Amino acid sequence: MAIRMTGETKASGAEGGGKGAPFRKVALRPGQIVLALEAAGNTCSVALGRMTASKPEILAAENRAMEHGQAIALVPMIAAVMAKAGLAMQAIDAVAVGIGPGGFTGLRIALSTARGLGLALQVPVIGLSSFQASAVALPPAIREGGDIVVLLDSRRSEPYAAWLGPDLGFRATPILLDEAGLAALLARVSPATITGDGLSLWTQGWPEGGRPEEGRPEGAWPEGCKIQPGGSDATALLDLAAEIDGRFQVAPMPFYLREPDVSLPKAG
């Protein structure tokens, strides 16, 4: 099926055009098949969806809890999803991928896999925010009831934080926050729904010397906060990709809020 391209946004290194090339949003139409990949967070997730006039029809999906090993798991998961759906790779009309922020290794693997598939299949690759995917996964009554703060695991003691409106638009620039900074944000936003895979990085109210009991990662949150454990996955990416006019689509480039944890070799 033909894909219609819409408005352009600038992105350094955007898919298909090199550094500084514009990213062209994709106008997905009912009946088109989209493969989604998400490996930026604490899961490795693949989903295949058929676009409809409203919410995508999920044809097959796999979701595994995973912080390491995405390089080994992701391609077999794609093959398994395509087999479950009974479709060949050539049936794919576009590839959607989470751009993070999150774990550097999983993020880069998902992005490079998505770009490779886009090149091999000659289909567009769509980037989507893991912050917005975490929020769109909330039940509609909660998602549309007020502002949302999404906390994503940074693999450090501070979460990545984003403040979103009920329309899932960013109300402020996402940031890496320590606990004092997060407390200030929550005081500003409250009452709000708090979600994401980084809830356990809020430690106020924890028992002294340890984590709270299993199933209660939220500690003592400010009054008025509504806690909804969750996170981004590939089915949520499909929901974002299907939004009218491609309003959530961005270039398939990694979204970093801190430098990678790497050690440079010592000189001489």
Secondary structure by P-SEA (a helix, b strand, c coil): cbbbbcbbbbbcccccccccbbbbbbbccccbbbbbbbccccbbbbbbbbbccccccccccccccccccccccaaaaaaaaaaaaccccccccbbbbbcccccaaaaaaaaaaaaaaaaaacbbbbbbbaaaaaaaaccccccccbbbbbbbbccccccbbbbbccccccccccccccaaaaaaaaaacccbbbbcccccccccccccccccccccccccccccbbbbbccccaaaaaaaaaccccccccccbbbbcccccccccccc
